[in-house]
Amino acid sequence: MELPAFAKYLRSVSSLHEAEPVWSAPQDTVCIHIQRGELVYLGLVSQEVPALEVLELLEGLVQALVEYIGHLSELTLKENFATVYQLLSEMVDSGSAVTTDTSVLRGLVPVPSLVDRVIENVSGIGIRSEKRPDVNTSSTPWRSQGIRHTNNEFFVDIIERIDATVGADGSVVSYDVSGDISCKSRLTGMPELLLVLNRAEAMDDVAFHPCVRTSKWHTERVIGFVPPDGQFKLASFHVATDAAPRLLPLRLYATVSRQSDQSHTIEISADAGQSGNRPVEKIQVRVPLPAQAYNIRVQCKAGTHTVSNVRLPQVEWSLKSLSATDRGARLTIQYQVRATGSVATGAPQLSPSPGSSQSALAAFVDFEVAGYSVSSIKVDSLKMLVESYKLFKGVRYVTKAGSFQLRF
């Protein structure tokens, strides 16, 4: 009963991005989900469980599937069903999360070879390796003994997300910055690393990977750790409110006008903002329109646009990049609305602004700025202890839009 009800709920929203991550289903069941790419990962909860715990499990599941399978789609999940089943068996036991650490899972579930995948796809039978991977029971269960690499490399990505609500006049209504420190390690032996950040005091609510020696962080504000092998998330953090100036890499403005009760016009303009002289890339502006909207006409002086009507009418505006030297981009949407009585019974409708049931409410924005840290948190140094070989290291900064809205 829960799955059909949840599927019906997803169809009722204008976009999957607008679906509530925690939704109460019939029969005292709660549906908790995340969307990654074109797939929805759902957890059904029938007892009192913290929602964040379920969301963290789903995130860990996605990361493990990416590491084991690569690109995730309905087809690749079906082709690797045996691997997915084994991973879930190790990650969850009797309805409780056990581990989501991919470095630990690699010691429990063998990574399928190409031959195994071919046999599984042809026969429909999952192939298990006769040799069970060694389970690491040392004091560093996330890292096996005897790891060797020809090239010793360590890469750090600091990825920050801006959650903001912007008014039609460009004013910032709400603003928040959070981020992740993701790493890729290919190091020989059992190295101990020391990562020093320039604005560690600006980081709040920090959640570390189990490999981090938290005592060193609390006393010296440096991150000491023995890294897992491969890709892993070293830390997640929130930027303290008083330490985060309200910088917007993308400035947005909107004008909404009504020529009559049925005729509406929305104008959205976009300019490059404060992005450290870096171009703002992968800009997507999505404008959901009322269910009654028809005769939609769109003009844009830059980028491309599409009009879709899968759930509700909406316009998507795409810009490859905007820099400080570019002229501002503009999007104009004109549409008409039918009388409310002409809409089919039960059709979903947007909650309108006061006095109108036929107005668009907001635009949802995505963007990315490579090489830029909105919080100015950067790596000061990365040192390796214990081991003595030459270490090649690299650092990358990315600022993205999180939940970013332009209110009309």
N, C-alpha and C positions, 0 to 999 in steps of 0.2 A: 504493500500500500504506500510506503514512504517514497519509493523511487518514482512511481507515476505522479505522485503529488509534487515531488521536487521538480520533475521534468516539466510539469504544468506551470510551476512557479517561474522557472527559467524562461519559459515561452511568454510569460506575462510581462516581463521587464523589457524595456526598449533595447537594452544591450546587456551582455553578460557582465560587463564591467560594473554595472549598477546593481547587480544582485547582491543582497546582503550575505556576507560570509557565514553568518550564523542564522539559520531559519528554522522556526518551529514547525514541525510536520504534525499531521494527525497522530493520534494514539501515543501521545507522550514521547515522541521521538524528535530529536534535534538533528538537523542536517547541517554539517559544517564542511565548507568546501573552499578550494582555491582554484583559480584558473591560470594555467600556464600554456601559452600558445593557443592551440585550438582544442585543448583537452581540459576537462573539468575533473578534479580529484575530490572525491566525496567521502566523508566519514560520517557514519550513523551512530548517534549516541543515545542510549536509552537510560543511562544512569547519570548521577551528578559527577561531571568531569570538567575541569577547567578548559574553556574553549581554546585558550592559547596553547595548551598541551597538544590538542588535536591538530591545530594549525601547524605547530612545529613538527609533528609527526608527518603530516602531509608534505611539508617542505622538504624534510629529510628523505621521504620516499621519492620525490621528484629528483633530488640530487643523486640519489643512489641509482635510479633508473637511467639517468643521463650518463653516469659513469659506466654502467654495465652495457647499455644498449646504444647510446649515442642519441641520434635524433629521435624524438618521441612523437608518435602519431598512432592512430588507431591500428594501422597496419603493422607497425614495428612492435607494438605491444602484443598483438596476436601472434606474430612470428616468434616472439621470445616469451611465450606464456609460461614455460617451465621456469625460466629464470625469475620472472616476476613473482611466481608462486613461492619459490624458494626464498626470495628476499623478504616477502611479506611474512613468511613463516618464522624467519629469524628476527624481524623487526618488531613483531607483535606476538605476544604470548597470552592467551586467555583474555584477550581484549585490552591488555595493558602494553604500552610501548616499552620495549627492552633497550634497543639501541638504534640510532640513525647514523652513526659514524661509519662512513664508507671504508675507512681504513680498518675498522674492526670487522665489517661485513666481508671484506675481501678475504679474511681469514676463516670465514664460515661458509661462504658461497663462492664456488669457483666461477671465474669470468668465462663465459661460454666462448669456445673457439669457433672458427668459421665452419669447420667440419661438423661440430655438434649442431650448429644452427641449420645446416643443410639437411642433416639426417632428421632433425626434429620437424622441419617444414615438410619433408617428403612423407615421413611415417606418421607424423602427428603425435609422436611419443617423445617426452622430454628425456634428454640424455644427462645422466649424472656421472660425474667423474668418479672412477673407482678410488682414486687417491684423494682422500679428504684433505683440504687445505689445513695447514698447521695452525692451531689456535694459539695466539700469543697470550701467555699468562704472566708476562713480566710486569714490572712496574710501569712500563710504557706500552699498554696494550694497543695503542694506535700506531705503533711503529714496530716492524719486525726486525729481527737481528739479521746481520749479514747482507744488508742492502748495498748494492754497488751500481754506480753509474759512470759511464765514460766521460760525460760532460756534467759537471756539478753546477746546477742552476737553481736559483730561487727568485721567484717573481711575486711582487705584491701589487694588488689592485685595491685602491680605495675608491669605493663606489658610493656616492651620496645621492639621496633622494630628497626633493623639495616637495613637501605637502603644503599647498597654499590655496587660499580662496582670494580671488582678485575681483574688485568691483568693476562696474562698467566704465568708470572713469580712470581705471588703472591703479586705484588705491588698494593697498594690501589689507584685507580683512582679517585673515588668519595666516600663520606662517610657522612651519616646523621643518627641521632638517634631521634626518637620520642616515645612517650609513653602515656599510659592511667593509671589513678588511678581508679580502679573499686572497689566497696564496696558492702557488703551484710550486711544489718542492721536488727536486730531483737531486738529492744529496746522498753521498756515500757514507756508510757507517752510522754512527749515533751522534750527530752534531747537536750542539746547543746554540741557539741563536738569541741575539739580543736586539730588539727593535725599539728604536727611540723615535718618538714623534715630537714635532715642534710645539703643538698646542694640546698636549695631553690633558691639561686642566679643563679644556672645553668639552671633553667627552663625559657624558653622563649616562647612567643606566647601562653600563657596559656588560655584555654577556660574552664570555670567552669560551673558546674550545677547551676541552679537558687537558690539552697538552700545555696550557699556559700555567706558569707558576704565579698564582694570584698574589702571593705574599710580596713578591717583588713589585708588582703593579701598585699595591696599596702603600708601600713604603717609599718607592723611588719613582713611580709613574713611568716605568719602562716595562716592556713586555718581554719576558724571558720564557723560552719554550724549546722543547724538542719536537720538531715538526713531523707530522705524518708524511708518508710518501705519496706524492700525487697532489691533486687539487683538494682544498679544504677551506672552510671559512674560519679564519682565526678569531674574529671578533665581530660583534654587532654593537652599535652604539647610537646614542641620541645626543645631539648637540644641545648643550645647555641654552636655555632661552636668552639669558643675558649675555651669552658669548656668541650669538648668531645674529649679526645684522641682517636686516630683511633685504637681501640682494636677490633680484630676479634676473636670470639670464635672458628671459624673453618678456618683453613688455607687451601687454594686450589691452585693447580698448574695444568697447562695444557701444553701438547706438541702435536702439529699437524704436521703430515708429509704426503708427497705424494710419493707413490712408482711409480706412473705413472699418466697420465691424468685421468684415471678411478679409480685408487686404492688409498684410503685414510685411515689414521689411526689417531685416537684421543686417547691420554692417559691423564687421570685425576687422580691426587693423592690428598688425603685428610688427614690432621692431626689435632688433637686437638690443639687449639690455646690458647688465654688468656681468660679463663672462670672461674677464681677463684677456680681452682681445682675441678670444677664440670664437670661431663660428658656432652658432647654434644649429645643430643638425637633427635630422629625422623628426621634423616637426609634424605633428598630426593634431588637427583641431576637429573634434567631433561635436556636431550640433544636433541634438535630438529635437524633433519638431512635434507639435501636438498630433494626436491620432487623427484629427479631422483635417489635417493639412493636405492640400492637393495643388496641382498646377504650380509646382515648385520650380523656380528659375534661379540659376546661380551664375554669378560672374566673379572671376578672380583675376587680378592683374599679375599674379605670380603663383607658381606651383600648379597643382592639378586638383580636381575635385571629383567626387562621385556622389550620387544620390541613391540611397537604398531604402527599401521598404520591407525589410524582412520581418521585424516585429512592429516597430513604429517608424514613420518616416524620419530620416536623418540625413544630414549632409556631412561628408568627411572631406576635409581640406588638408592637402599634403604639400609640404615645402621641403625641398632637399636641404637647404641651409639658409641661414641669414647671418650676416656679419655687420659690423658697425658701419662699413662703407656702403652697404646696400640700402637702396631706397625701401621704405616701409611697404609691406605687402598688405593687400586689402581683399576682403571677401564680402560679397553682397548676396544676400538670400532674400528672395521675394516669394511669398506664398499666399494662398488663400485658404480659408477654413470654411468647412461646411457647418451648417447649423447642428447643434448637439443632437438633435432628434434624428439626424440622418445617419448617425454612427450606429453600427450593429450593436445590439445589446451585449453587454459583457466585455466590449473592447476596452483595453487598458487605456487610460488617459493620464497625461501629466498633471501633477498638482499645479494649478495656475497661480499667477500673481493675483492679489486681491482684486475682485471685481471682474475677472476675466478667466474663462476656462479654455482660452484659445491662444495662449502665449507661450513661447519657448522660455525656459527658465535659465539655462546655463549651457556653456560649452565646456567640454572636457579635453584637456590638452596633454600631449606627450611631447617630449623633446629630449635631446642629449647633447652634452658639451664635453668633448674629449679633451683631456689635458688640463682640466680646470677643477679646483676644489672650492666649492662655495663657502665652506667653513674655514678655509685656509689651513686645515689639518694636513700636514705633509710629513713624509719620512725624513728625519734628520740623519739617521745612520742605521745600518744593519750590520752587526758584527757576528762572527762565528767563533764560538769557543770549542774547546776539546780537539776538534779535527784541525788539520794544518794544510789541507790542499787549497788550491786556488778556487775561489767562489765567484761565479758570474751571477750578478744580480740586476734586477730591473724593477722599476716602479711605474705604475700608470694610475692616473686620476681620471675619474669620470663623474660628472654631475648629471642626474636625470630628473625628470618630472616624476613625482610619486602620484598622490591624489591632488591633481592640479585643476582648479575650476575657474572659469571666468563667468561671474554672475551677471545677468542682464538686469 
